[in-house]
């Protein structure tokens, strides 16, 4: 049985994929690790007392997961990698896969120091600092790290019954990413380079397609629809909506190509930036009768809040 938990990390993404056989964990993979905070400082207001938001690391503990076969980082925005430190406090990892691996022991980068950087450039440094810091502060918790080149689709046979395709953006993005991050870890602070890379991070996001017993699950990362709908996007059974169901995340053309039976939206309730966007949710309802949200999202006339720690799906 394949068990999917789209964890309610609030702002961000974290998806636990497990194959269970006779009640025992046969395989476990975490795709992204959520944010380093359950309440972002740019999203005002306190949590609803009924909220069941949870850090990815704490969710793993509650599920009794002590080891992950793989951790896959789709890209390095804070809401996808900020929770890596808590994950490594909770579990050991056989292999970490990402399109960039920081130098051993790299950092700290001091993103808020007197560096003359713009806000967006500082945030790009902060994201790199959180990622490298998690690895530096938890030595020995990751057995191996694989840097994905991004110049071709990767197909991984995870178990006898579970296969995963990893899909990338344009190959030039990952070469540029390496140049920018290598320079940062070497002590350079180029505002222009960091600012422009910050604008490219979502379109460098990885996507995954999982195959299990004739069912197909697509995890859309933060990839924008206009970058994706021109590619070969075959129908799937379950779609993790890209980019928190923002206005740029999804189009009618993409949904026609994917034809998902179930859509899961990983997003915090009460975001002030229209994520999820009401138009996108209305559009999704034209294609599927089942849209589920990780957090207790409320959109009058469209979505009623549901409080849970994860969107839990089991596939036989």
BAFI-3210 file (N, C-alpha, C; in Angstrom, 3 decimals, decimal comma, padded with zeros to 6 digits):
// residues 316
n [1|2|3|4|5|6|7|8|9|10|11|12|13|14|15|16|17|18|19|20|21|22|23|24|25|26|27|28|29|30|31|32|33|34|35|36|37|38|39|40|41|42|43|44|45|46|47|48|49|50|51|52|53|54|55|56|57|58|59|60|61|62|63|64|65|66|67|68|69|70|71|72|73|74|75|76|77|78|79|80|81|82|83|84|85|86|87|88|89|90|91|92|93|94|95|96|97|98|99|100|101|102|103|104|105|106|107|108|109|110|111|112|113|114|115|116|117|118|119|120|121|122|123|124|125|126|127|128|129|130|131|132|133|134|135|136|137|138|139|140|141|142|143|144|145|146|147|148|149|150|151|152|153|154|155|156|157|158|159|160|161|162|163|164|165|166|167|168|169|170|171|172|173|174|175|176|177|178|179|180|181|182|183|184|185|186|187|188|189|190|191|192|193|194|195|196|197|198|199|200|201|202|203|204|205|206|207|208|209|210|211|212|213|214|215|216|217|218|219|220|221|222|223|224|225|226|227|228|229|230|231|232|233|234|235|236|237|238|239|240|241|242|243|244|245|246|247|248|249|250|251|252|253|254|255|256|257|258|259|260|261|262|263|264|265|266|267|268|269|270|271|272|273|274|275|276|277|278|279|280|281|282|283|284|285|286|287|288|289|290|291|292|293|294|295|296|297|298|299|300|301|302|303|304|305|306|307|308|309|310|311|312|313|314|315|316]
n.u [000,835|000,506|001,128|000,273|001,063|000,238|001,604|000,440|002,066|001,585|002,617|004,048|005,542|005,469|005,730|005,062|005,920|005,168|005,707|003,903|004,020|002,438|001,949|004,398|006,954|008,181|009,421|010,357|009,975|010,622|009,372|010,422|010,498|009,001|008,449|010,589|009,122|005,889|004,188|004,365|006,159|005,314|002,698|000,050|-001,606|-002,836|-002,577|-005,443|-007,024|-007,831|-006,131|-004,104|-001,557|001,769|005,225|007,289|009,264|008,276|005,906|006,881|007,992|005,647|004,450|006,070|008,271|011,607|013,656|014,473|014,407|014,867|015,285|013,950|014,589|012,806|013,332|014,944|013,575|012,528|010,164|010,126|012,523|013,216|012,460|014,234|016,230|014,806|013,728|016,043|016,754|014,943|014,994|017,118|018,715|018,987|019,629|019,993|018,542|019,045|019,198|021,381|024,180|025,461|028,846|030,830|030,342|029,711|029,128|028,274|026,207|025,314|022,994|021,711|023,617|025,853|025,751|024,924|022,892|019,833|016,399|015,256|017,559|018,868|017,050|017,422|020,021|019,490|017,869|019,713|021,442|019,896|019,505|022,179|022,979|021,361|022,415|025,055|024,791|023,832|025,615|026,391|023,792|022,774|023,371|024,223|024,597|023,165|023,727|021,585|021,822|020,042|019,794|018,360|015,539|015,067|014,704|013,716|013,807|012,158|011,026|010,028|007,459|007,083|007,797|009,565|009,548|011,635|011,281|012,537|013,229|014,448|017,683|019,791|019,206|020,072|022,783|023,310|022,328|024,207|026,512|025,780|025,244|027,671|029,347|028,252|028,802|031,501|031,908|031,192|029,030|026,868|024,560|022,991|023,182|022,100|019,541|018,370|018,541|016,802|014,357|014,140|013,799|011,392|010,796|012,815|012,076|011,642|009,581|007,591|006,628|004,897|004,557|002,402|001,040|-000,582|-001,616|-001,127|000,711|001,175|003,453|003,633|005,523|006,752|006,355|005,470|002,442|002,540|005,040|004,878|002,663|003,207|004,733|004,992|002,398|000,907|-002,247|-003,203|-003,827|-003,772|-003,051|-000,709|-001,168|000,606|002,664|001,068|-001,521|-001,631|-002,389|-000,799|-000,267|-001,800|-003,658|-006,483|-005,761|-003,590|-004,880|-006,642|-004,821|-003,754|-005,937|-006,781|-008,084|-008,145|-007,195|-004,689|-004,002|-001,343|-001,067|-001,163|-003,790|-005,509|-003,648|-002,446|-002,058|-003,627|-003,369|-004,627|-005,842|-009,054|-010,183|-008,612|-009,271|-011,980|-011,698|-010,378|-012,452|-014,013|-012,871|-012,475|-014,036|-012,982|-011,156|-008,627|-007,250|-004,253|-004,136|-006,564|-008,268|-010,427|-012,800|-015,346|-018,299|-016,907|-014,907|-014,864|-013,452|-011,219|-009,778|-006,760|-003,806|-002,610|-003,251|-004,363|-003,832|-004,461|-003,325|-004,044]
n.v [-001,193|002,213|005,128|008,424|011,497|014,708|017,143|019,354|021,952|024,582|027,523|026,518|023,489|020,000|016,650|013,397|010,252|006,926|003,412|000,773|-002,429|-005,246|-003,912|-002,786|-000,349|-000,125|001,574|005,013|008,402|011,868|014,696|017,809|020,041|021,867|025,077|027,019|028,105|028,011|030,123|032,763|035,850|037,821|037,345|038,427|038,112|035,719|032,144|030,143|028,704|026,105|025,118|022,699|022,761|021,609|020,980|019,459|017,683|017,061|015,814|013,491|012,228|011,718|009,884|007,764|007,474|006,884|006,783|007,880|006,873|008,557|012,081|014,613|017,690|020,181|022,805|025,808|027,670|029,162|028,146|025,573|024,340|025,260|023,793|021,692|021,330|020,622|018,242|016,660|016,522|014,708|012,357|009,961|010,043|008,320|009,170|012,350|014,291|016,842|019,825|021,278|021,000|022,147|023,260|021,166|021,691|024,365|027,884|029,826|032,175|034,692|036,443|038,805|040,624|043,497|043,937|045,295|044,425|044,122|043,556|041,245|039,953|039,457|037,632|035,502|034,743|034,052|031,788|029,961|029,856|028,694|026,144|025,128|025,414|023,575|021,124|021,398|021,614|019,184|016,853|013,747|012,829|012,582|010,191|010,067|012,349|013,557|015,388|016,601|016,905|018,188|018,240|016,371|014,161|012,297|008,945|006,952|003,853|003,134|001,189|-002,246|-001,832|000,880|003,723|006,677|009,622|012,395|015,665|018,537|022,111|024,446|023,491|025,315|026,837|025,455|025,365|028,066|028,479|027,030|028,578|031,005|030,212|028,972|031,204|032,715|031,062|031,259|033,702|035,956|038,729|039,594|041,756|042,098|039,590|037,858|038,929|038,561|035,793|035,068|035,599|033,499|031,145|029,668|028,701|026,969|024,893|021,468|018,859|015,962|012,695|010,018|006,487|003,900|000,788|001,137|003,638|007,193|009,865|013,260|015,626|018,947|020,849|024,180|025,075|027,163|027,400|028,222|027,464|024,800|023,747|023,482|021,310|017,674|016,668|014,258|012,581|012,230|010,684|011,835|015,137|017,250|020,460|022,953|025,576|026,478|026,954|029,497|032,386|032,164|029,507|027,514|026,563|026,380|024,902|023,350|021,808|020,368|018,776|017,251|016,192|015,482|013,303|013,839|016,740|018,182|020,877|022,513|024,766|027,687|028,634|031,744|033,340|036,473|036,929|035,926|033,128|030,132|031,087|032,357|032,202|030,206|027,984|027,768|027,156|024,685|023,182|022,728|020,561|018,516|016,759|016,624|018,464|019,062|020,558|021,346|022,992|024,750|026,132|028,783|029,872|031,864|030,461|028,716|027,093|025,311|025,347|022,745|021,024|019,516|017,438|016,494|015,906|012,884|010,065|006,868|004,255|001,271]
n.w [000,000|-000,848|000,907|001,266|002,689|002,774|004,341|006,855|007,032|007,265|005,876|003,004|001,636|002,150|001,681|002,591|001,504|001,589|001,356|002,546|003,892|005,040|007,426|008,019|007,447|004,280|002,534|002,554|001,770|001,823|000,335|000,081|002,957|004,335|006,015|008,266|010,248|011,724|011,573|009,530|009,594|007,882|007,467|008,960|012,214|014,625|015,050|014,460|017,242|016,840|015,011|013,350|012,388|011,799|012,291|009,810|010,746|013,313|012,614|011,394|013,637|015,139|013,486|013,802|012,187|011,726|010,016|006,775|003,436|001,303|000,897|-000,969|-002,338|-003,847|-004,627|-003,402|-001,836|001,213|002,327|001,551|002,199|004,686|006,927|007,088|009,046|011,420|010,495|010,235|012,894|013,749|012,205|010,514|007,303|004,307|001,662|000,256|-002,223|-004,554|-006,576|-006,011|-003,937|-000,960|-000,158|001,985|005,413|005,062|005,601|008,618|006,735|007,353|006,522|007,256|007,860|007,546|004,521|002,301|000,635|-001,273|-000,206|-001,459|-002,383|000,040|001,101|-000,642|000,059|002,697|002,402|001,290|003,449|005,507|004,457|004,100|006,733|008,127|007,271|008,139|010,911|011,679|011,513|009,966|009,860|007,353|005,046|002,362|-000,402|-003,366|-006,220|-008,542|-012,005|-013,756|-016,503|-017,828|-017,708|-014,737|-013,877|-011,266|-009,709|-007,019|-005,328|-005,812|-006,710|-006,934|-008,758|-009,760|-011,663|-012,115|-013,000|-014,682|-014,935|-017,396|-018,491|-018,302|-016,096|-013,803|-014,057|-013,807|-011,244|-009,708|-010,146|-008,885|-006,196|-005,481|-005,536|-003,437|-001,219|-001,253|-000,246|-001,721|-002,469|-004,525|-005,458|-007,785|-009,129|-007,188|-006,799|-009,334|-009,541|-007,490|-008,657|-010,346|-009,000|-008,585|-011,168|-011,466|-009,980|-009,132|-010,493|-009,801|-010,854|-009,768|-009,934|-009,227|-008,918|-011,219|-010,781|-010,918|-009,600|-009,396|-008,353|-008,118|-007,314|-007,237|-009,752|-012,495|-014,400|-017,128|-017,905|-018,051|-019,345|-021,998|-022,211|-022,164|-020,516|-019,085|-018,305|-014,818|-011,607|-009,054|-008,141|-006,774|-006,342|-008,147|-006,796|-004,572|-005,444|-006,605|-008,692|-010,939|-011,070|-012,323|-015,203|-017,444|-019,681|-018,723|-016,758|-018,380|-019,669|-017,571|-016,127|-013,369|-010,805|-008,116|-006,370|-004,446|-002,356|-001,085|001,326|003,419|005,615|005,484|004,163|002,944|000,262|-001,767|-002,133|-001,618|-004,889|-005,487|-008,119|-009,321|-007,749|-008,390|-011,093|-010,908|-009,851|-012,038|-013,172|-011,358|-008,672|-006,203|-004,134|-001,928|001,009|002,709|005,004|007,101|005,086|004,143|001,928|001,199|-000,027|-001,622|-000,319|002,681|005,972|007,027|009,651|010,116|010,470|008,213|004,713|004,051|002,130|000,879|-001,195|-002,678]
ca.u [000,000|001,196|000,515|000,696|000,655|000,570|001,641|-000,008|003,171|001,245|003,209|005,087|005,275|006,188|004,922|005,644|005,519|005,605|005,117|003,695|003,757|002,145|002,036|005,762|007,438|009,104|010,131|009,843|010,621|010,039|009,582|010,424|010,516|008,240|009,067|011,182|008,164|004,504|003,510|005,316|006,034|004,643|001,291|-000,383|-002,655|-002,468|-003,170|-006,714|-006,735|-008,122|-005,143|-003,285|-000,273|002,811|006,497|007,476|010,022|007,392|004,965|007,600|008,059|004,332|004,157|007,012|009,296|012,924|014,625|013,946|015,270|015,246|014,704|014,093|014,296|012,421|014,076|015,513|012,807|012,476|008,973|010,339|013,738|013,468|012,227|015,164|016,908|013,929|013,633|017,272|016,708|013,975|015,230|018,311|018,370|019,930|020,093|019,366|018,648|018,743|019,930|022,618|024,653|026,427|030,146|030,823|030,596|029,588|028,387|027,045|026,313|024,941|022,249|021,255|024,765|026,027|026,231|024,458|021,999|018,400|015,615|015,128|018,871|019,078|016,226|018,072|021,134|018,907|017,436|020,921|021,993|019,081|019,784|023,526|023,052|020,748|023,371|026,237|024,465|023,411|026,560|026,166|022,383|022,527|024,425|024,748|023,927|023,268|023,377|020,928|022,335|018,963|019,858|017,580|014,620|015,615|013,729|014,243|013,011|012,247|010,778|009,546|006,157|007,022|008,771|009,416|010,226|011,929|011,293|013,269|013,052|015,502|018,971|020,653|018,897|020,826|024,164|023,351|022,150|025,482|027,408|025,351|025,430|029,105|029,893|027,785|029,533|032,886|031,957|030,787|027,660|026,524|023,126|022,359|023,071|021,188|018,194|017,842|018,331|015,602|013,207|014,159|013,785|010,218|010,843|013,817|011,508|011,452|008,277|007,730|005,492|005,027|003,770|002,203|-000,102|-001,431|-002,018|-000,068|000,629|002,045|003,780|003,948|006,499|006,302|006,501|004,361|001,700|002,923|006,281|004,623|001,565|003,713|005,458|004,145|001,775|-000,086|-003,233|-002,778|-004,915|-003,663|-002,177|-000,373|-001,211|001,836|002,760|000,053|-002,728|-001,591|-002,987|000,125|000,059|-002,641|-004,501|-007,436|-005,020|-002,830|-005,812|-007,121|-003,757|-003,516|-007,206|-006,661|-009,289|-008,027|-006,194|-004,310|-003,385|-000,531|-001,128|-001,595|-005,030|-005,402|-002,589|-002,971|-001,606|-004,515|-002,936|-005,076|-006,613|-010,430|-010,424|-007,964|-010,078|-013,172|-011,260|-010,134|-013,739|-014,541|-012,183|-012,487|-014,959|-012,286|-010,023|-008,344|-006,290|-003,486|-004,532|-007,999|-008,574|-011,827|-013,150|-016,812|-018,963|-016,064|-014,160|-015,073|-012,212|-011,065|-008,596|-006,082|-002,340|-002,191|-004,175|-003,897|-004,391|-003,924|-003,540|-003,766]
ca.v [000,000|003,493|006,081|009,791|012,509|016,081|017,604|020,722|022,742|025,991|028,074|025,680|022,151|018,824|015,475|012,125|009,143|005,662|002,135|-000,045|-003,833|-006,010|-003,028|-002,301|000,610|-000,703|002,687|006,320|009,551|013,171|015,686|019,116|019,961|022,941|026,314|026,940|028,681|027,709|031,396|033,698|037,196|038,705|036,968|038,865|037,385|034,516|030,901|029,682|027,713|024,749|024,768|021,495|022,879|020,841|020,910|018,160|016,807|016,584|014,869|012,230|011,613|011,202|008,730|006,695|007,364|007,193|006,806|008,126|006,410|009,706|013,420|015,320|019,116|020,619|024,044|026,235|028,668|028,886|027,375|024,185|023,776|025,817|022,788|020,568|021,126|019,849|016,886|015,935|016,255|013,641|011,125|009,815|010,044|007,569|009,960|013,637|014,640|018,243|020,335|021,914|020,533|023,128|022,714|020,562|022,607|025,743|028,867|030,581|033,201|035,985|037,195|040,106|041,457|044,743|043,451|046,168|043,718|044,408|042,584|039,988|039,309|038,937|036,431|034,413|034,293|033,403|030,443|029,141|029,719|027,715|024,836|024,698|025,321|022,322|020,039|021,632|021,436|017,800|015,983|012,309|012,455|012,266|009,264|010,428|013,462|013,474|016,616|016,287|017,878|018,968|018,285|015,262|013,567|011,194|007,920|006,177|002,707|003,285|-000,165|-003,097|-001,363|002,340|004,391|008,129|010,493|013,753|016,544|019,761|023,253|024,564|023,046|026,464|027,343|024,770|025,827|029,404|028,309|026,629|029,738|031,985|029,676|028,803|032,529|033,079|030,292|031,731|035,005|037,066|039,229|040,366|042,011|041,876|038,151|037,250|039,421|037,911|034,371|034,957|035,596|032,259|029,959|028,823|028,008|025,902|023,867|020,125|018,195|014,515|011,842|008,721|005,417|002,823|-000,088|001,717|004,996|008,173|011,011|014,348|016,646|020,044|021,810|025,568|025,380|027,940|026,680|028,563|026,759|023,375|023,302|023,201|020,038|016,494|016,507|013,205|012,507|011,648|010,420|012,803|016,267|018,254|021,675|023,734|026,935|026,837|027,376|030,917|032,695|031,729|028,094|026,553|027,071|025,400|024,025|022,382|020,875|019,466|017,807|016,389|015,512|014,797|012,926|014,510|017,794|018,585|022,199|022,735|026,222|028,148|029,391|033,146|034,095|037,724|037,104|035,152|031,747|029,825|032,125|031,867|031,833|028,918|026,935|027,607|026,464|023,292|022,504|022,330|019,355|017,458|016,952|016,485|019,349|019,008|021,565|020,923|023,802|025,000|027,234|029,173|030,811|031,861|029,964|027,762|026,164|025,350|024,905|021,416|021,058|018,223|017,519|016,174|015,270|011,500|009,276|005,509|003,622|-000,168]
ca.w [000,000|-000,883|001,825|001,006|003,655|002,419|005,727|007,113|007,569|007,127|004,662|002,426|001,116|002,634|001,361|003,002|000,634|002,194|000,973|003,732|003,562|006,252|008,574|008,211|006,457|003,307|001,887|002,964|001,136|002,098|-000,718|000,735|004,425|004,938|006,486|009,598|011,188|011,392|011,340|008,918|010,138|006,929|007,428|010,285|012,912|015,362|014,575|015,010|018,298|016,350|013,982|013,534|011,699|012,461|011,570|009,153|011,645|014,378|012,008|011,242|014,966|015,515|012,640|014,125|011,141|012,287|008,918|005,437|002,350|000,483|000,995|-002,237|-002,246|-005,187|-004,838|-002,126|-001,109|002,651|002,693|001,121|002,818|006,011|007,959|006,986|010,317|012,304|009,953|010,583|014,333|014,009|011,449|009,679|005,883|003,477|000,516|-000,043|-003,638|-004,819|-007,738|-005,531|-002,636|-000,449|000,254|003,325|006,513|004,587|006,374|008,334|005,704|007,944|005,511|007,755|008,199|006,796|003,230|001,233|-000,283|-001,271|000,556|-002,203|-002,397|001,396|001,260|-001,374|000,912|003,879|001,999|001,191|004,796|006,226|003,849|004,475|008,184|008,573|007,021|008,973|012,324|011,934|010,799|010,066|009,757|005,941|004,638|001,047|-001,077|-004,820|-006,932|-009,802|-012,983|-014,345|-017,969|-018,363|-016,749|-013,953|-013,486|-010,147|-009,241|-005,572|-004,837|-006,909|-007,170|-006,937|-009,630|-009,764|-012,622|-011,666|-014,163|-014,405|-015,817|-018,399|-017,957|-018,027|-014,761|-012,753|-014,188|-013,233|-009,801|-009,124|-010,169|-007,884|-004,843|-005,230|-005,228|-002,098|-000,209|-001,293|000,407|-002,591|-002,276|-005,718|-005,352|-009,087|-009,383|-006,215|-007,074|-010,528|-009,260|-006,660|-009,559|-011,141|-008,158|-008,799|-012,458|-011,359|-009,104|-009,667|-010,424|-009,735|-011,217|-009,117|-010,539|-008,254|-009,182|-012,249|-010,408|-011,135|-008,705|-009,842|-007,367|-009,023|-006,812|-007,390|-011,179|-013,044|-015,438|-018,502|-018,199|-017,958|-020,201|-023,332|-022,136|-022,185|-019,202|-019,271|-017,224|-013,544|-010,665|-007,954|-008,425|-005,761|-007,142|-008,080|-006,249|-003,577|-006,171|-006,932|-009,993|-011,986|-010,888|-013,027|-016,282|-017,991|-020,589|-017,936|-016,129|-019,430|-019,944|-016,415|-015,798|-012,081|-010,067|-006,828|-006,294|-003,090|-002,328|000,107|001,494|004,733|005,706|005,842|003,494|002,396|-001,120|-002,639|-002,326|-002,981|-005,570|-005,706|-009,512|-009,590|-007,113|-009,233|-012,299|-010,547|-009,624|-013,343|-013,638|-010,357|-007,558|-004,926|-003,871|-000,494|001,418|003,885|006,149|007,196|004,178|004,038|000,864|001,219|-001,222|-002,340|000,531|004,120|006,626|007,616|010,495|010,191|010,385|006,850|003,785|004,095|001,036|000,779|-002,501|-002,617]
c.u [000,875|000,424|001,122|000,178|001,178|000,465|001,209|001,109|002,841|001,773|004,289|004,591|006,095|005,276|005,680|005,051|006,067|004,948|005,088|003,345|003,603|002,365|003,406|006,154|008,486|009,973|009,517|010,672|009,875|010,401|009,340|010,137|009,741|009,096|009,723|010,296|006,756|003,689|004,518|005,077|005,387|003,190|000,703|-001,459|-002,148|-003,134|-004,526|-006,408|-007,031|-007,083|-004,370|-002,025|000,810|004,088|006,651|008,232|009,167|006,365|005,628|007,696|006,733|003,953|005,097|008,071|010,638|014,003|013,897|014,929|015,766|014,560|014,998|013,683|014,005|013,132|014,343|014,822|012,618|011,287|009,041|011,533|013,979|013,300|013,206|015,867|016,082|013,741|014,863|017,413|015,888|014,346|016,626|017,857|019,431|020,499|019,291|019,615|018,233|019,556|021,162|022,929|025,677|027,770|030,074|031,168|030,390|028,773|028,945|027,280|025,937|024,186|021,825|022,404|024,834|026,627|025,730|023,489|020,569|017,664|015,541|016,450|019,197|018,288|016,824|019,249|020,590|018,466|018,637|021,508|021,219|019,368|021,145|023,643|022,461|021,705|024,582|025,969|024,012|024,330|026,241|024,724|021,987|023,684|025,045|023,945|024,206|022,828|022,838|021,338|021,260|018,976|019,085|016,597|015,317|014,491|014,361|013,277|013,161|012,007|010,332|008,269|006,070|008,166|008,511|010,205|010,442|012,090|011,822|012,773|014,155|016,862|019,877|020,406|019,800|022,312|024,309|023,208|023,466|026,467|027,065|025,624|026,901|029,731|029,497|028,591|031,027|033,028|031,559|029,334|027,325|025,014|022,404|022,142|022,057|019,750|017,585|017,674|017,068|014,342|013,083|013,899|012,577|010,274|011,997|013,296|011,355|009,986|008,527|006,445|005,771|004,079|003,655|000,917|-001,098|-001,950|-000,829|-000,333|001,633|002,205|004,360|004,985|005,935|006,388|005,271|003,731|002,224|004,240|006,046|003,619|002,003|004,484|004,468|003,621|000,627|-001,066|-002,680|-004,005|-004,955|-002,677|-001,965|-000,219|000,083|001,617|001,537|-001,226|-002,788|-002,174|-002,114|000,339|-000,600|-003,448|-005,473|-006,709|-004,247|-003,751|-006,401|-006,088|-003,613|-004,758|-007,171|-008,015|-009,334|-006,932|-005,955|-003,585|-002,655|-000,390|-001,582|-002,928|-004,714|-004,265|-003,170|-002,681|-002,397|-003,884|-003,623|-005,914|-008,022|-010,717|-009,828|-008,753|-011,357|-012,843|-011,019|-011,433|-014,413|-013,998|-012,207|-013,472|-014,279|-011,049|-009,830|-007,197|-005,566|-003,922|-006,022|-008,378|-010,078|-011,983|-014,677|-017,405|-018,182|-015,474|-014,517|-013,843|-012,306|-009,746|-007,991|-004,573|-001,834|-003,394|-003,623|-004,603|-003,691|-004,307|-003,119|-003,035]
c.v [001,249|004,475|007,458|010,685|013,850|016,874|019,056|021,496|024,236|026,507|027,132|024,331|021,125|017,619|014,213|011,010|007,861|004,479|001,255|-001,457|-004,617|-005,171|-002,443|-001,342|-000,049|000,368|003,981|007,423|010,813|014,104|017,062|018,986|021,074|024,116|026,076|027,591|028,297|028,971|032,370|035,108|038,175|038,323|037,273|037,983|036,117|033,294|030,670|028,626|026,280|024,255|023,516|021,547|022,177|020,900|019,515|017,191|016,242|015,599|013,506|011,496|010,976|009,968|007,560|006,469|007,774|007,250|007,032|007,582|007,582|010,968|014,108|016,773|019,635|021,901|024,634|027,438|028,196|028,015|025,926|023,537|024,262|024,811|021,637|020,294|020,302|018,418|016,069|015,719|015,009|012,318|011,140|009,655|009,273|008,428|011,246|013,949|016,094|018,683|021,142|021,354|021,547|022,476|022,185|021,615|024,067|026,599|029,032|031,755|034,600|036,868|038,588|041,002|042,709|044,414|044,278|045,539|044,220|043,303|041,235|039,239|038,726|037,643|035,243|033,854|033,548|031,974|029,497|028,867|028,691|026,296|024,325|024,523|024,034|021,149|020,171|021,283|020,027|016,831|014,511|011,881|012,122|011,410|009,653|011,551|013,383|014,791|016,255|017,324|018,723|019,047|017,147|014,806|012,414|010,220|007,025|005,050|002,658|001,965|-000,988|-002,532|000,148|002,928|005,889|008,746|011,847|014,611|017,915|020,907|023,272|024,263|024,210|027,024|026,732|025,083|027,216|029,349|027,955|027,798|030,718|031,470|029,445|030,141|032,965|032,354|030,618|033,146|036,182|037,453|040,163|040,540|041,709|040,389|037,496|037,662|038,715|036,411|034,166|034,904|034,292|031,007|029,066|028,077|027,001|024,749|022,534|019,725|016,694|013,849|010,462|007,720|004,276|002,070|000,546|003,106|005,946|009,423|012,051|015,356|017,838|021,031|023,215|026,031|026,133|027,215|026,976|027,904|025,271|022,902|023,049|021,885|018,886|016,246|015,523|013,183|011,824|011,425|011,462|013,878|017,076|019,551|022,457|025,090|027,376|027,394|028,893|031,129|032,196|030,218|027,163|027,263|025,976|024,407|022,956|021,358|019,905|018,392|016,799|015,601|014,804|014,451|013,640|015,560|018,124|019,918|022,351|024,236|026,547|028,868|030,847|033,902|035,363|037,918|036,259|033,837|030,919|030,961|031,602|031,467|030,464|027,776|026,698|026,845|024,983|022,524|022,113|020,971|018,219|017,794|016,902|017,390|019,384|019,958|021,098|021,683|024,126|026,247|027,497|030,202|030,791|031,430|028,926|026,683|026,393|024,780|023,494|021,413|019,655|018,445|017,211|015,777|013,865|010,692|007,919|004,904|002,159|-000,616]
c.w [000,000|-000,011|001,565|002,120|003,178|003,721|005,828|007,817|007,563|005,810|004,143|001,984|001,874|002,455|001,742|002,160|001,249|001,502|002,215|003,294|004,860|007,515|008,841|007,092|005,573|002,678|002,386|002,315|001,543|000,950|-000,105|002,233|005,104|005,372|007,841|010,651|010,752|011,124|010,778|009,418|009,165|006,703|008,798|010,889|013,568|014,745|015,225|016,083|017,880|015,348|014,352|012,684|012,511|011,626|010,971|010,051|012,754|013,842|011,841|012,573|015,337|014,713|012,917|013,057|011,749|011,208|007,604|004,416|001,523|001,001|-000,328|-002,026|-003,648|-005,585|-003,464|-001,503|000,333|003,054|002,206|001,815|004,236|007,135|007,943|008,308|011,288|011,812|010,373|012,079|014,632|013,369|010,837|008,232|005,111|002,355|000,405|-001,513|-003,820|-006,027|-007,326|-004,144|-002,130|-000,141|001,684|004,379|006,176|005,538|007,779|007,398|006,192|006,943|005,960|008,190|007,338|005,433|002,050|000,264|-000,172|-000,518|-000,153|-002,238|-001,023|001,605|000,525|-000,569|002,127|003,556|001,917|002,566|005,619|005,744|004,295|005,982|008,724|008,390|007,936|010,439|012,674|011,192|011,023|009,924|008,315|005,454|003,307|000,425|-002,569|-005,436|-008,302|-010,846|-013,643|-015,857|-018,618|-017,287|-016,034|-013,632|-012,429|-009,809|-007,721|-004,859|-006,039|-007,526|-007,370|-007,756|-009,601|-010,907|-011,960|-012,913|-013,772|-015,276|-016,854|-017,771|-017,573|-016,629|-013,697|-012,843|-013,572|-011,712|-009,116|-009,084|-009,049|-006,475|-004,521|-004,836|-003,817|-001,032|-000,208|-000,739|-000,450|-002,304|-003,435|-005,752|-006,662|-009,334|-008,451|-006,480|-008,272|-010,329|-008,434|-007,526|-010,347|-010,316|-008,401|-010,123|-012,511|-010,511|-009,833|-009,574|-010,397|-010,216|-010,651|-009,764|-009,528|-008,597|-010,160|-011,935|-010,576|-010,297|-009,182|-008,709|-008,124|-008,536|-006,846|-008,838|-011,683|-014,233|-016,836|-018,907|-018,433|-019,008|-021,638|-023,377|-022,208|-020,773|-019,347|-018,104|-015,974|-012,674|-009,550|-008,371|-007,164|-006,529|-007,021|-007,417|-005,458|-004,210|-006,341|-008,327|-011,143|-012,011|-011,894|-014,103|-016,712|-018,905|-019,811|-017,288|-017,146|-019,740|-018,813|-015,999|-014,443|-011,469|-008,719|-006,918|-004,828|-003,184|-001,006|000,301|002,910|004,635|006,036|005,205|002,870|000,909|-002,113|-003,096|-001,238|-003,566|-005,853|-007,150|-009,829|-008,955|-007,912|-010,506|-012,020|-010,381|-010,940|-013,778|-012,625|-009,251|-006,211|-004,890|-002,368|-000,176|002,671|005,130|006,051|006,399|004,162|002,922|000,774|-000,117|-001,993|-001,450|001,990|004,828|007,183|008,376|010,595|010,069|008,994|006,023|003,569|003,008|001,000|-000,575|-002,405|-003,885]
res [x|x|x|x|x|x|x|x|x|x|x|x|x|x|x|x|x|x|x|x|x|x|x|x|x|x|x|x|x|x|x|x|x|x|x|x|x|x|x|x|x|x|x|x|x|x|x|x|x|x|x|x|x|x|x|x|x|x|x|x|x|x|x|x|x|x|x|x|x|x|x|x|x|x|x|x|x|x|x|x|x|x|x|x|x|x|x|x|x|x|x|x|x|x|x|x|x|x|x|x|x|x|x|x|x|x|x|x|x|x|x|x|x|x|x|x|x|x|x|x|x|x|x|x|x|x|x|x|x|x|x|x|x|x|x|x|x|x|x|x|x|x|x|x|x|x|x|x|x|x|x|x|x|x|x|x|x|x|x|x|x|x|x|x|x|x|x|x|x|x|x|x|x|x|x|x|x|x|x|x|x|x|x|x|x|x|x|x|x|x|x|x|x|x|x|x|x|x|x|x|x|x|x|x|x|x|x|x|x|x|x|x|x|x|x|x|x|x|x|x|x|x|x|x|x|x|x|x|x|x|x|x|x|x|x|x|x|x|x|x|x|x|x|x|x|x|x|x|x|x|x|x|x|x|x|x|x|x|x|x|x|x|x|x|x|x|x|x|x|x|x|x|x|x|x|x|x|x|x|x|x|x|x|x|x|x|x|x|x|x|x|x|x|x|x|x|x|x|x|x|x|x|x|x|x|x|x|x|x|x|x|x|x|x|x|x]
***
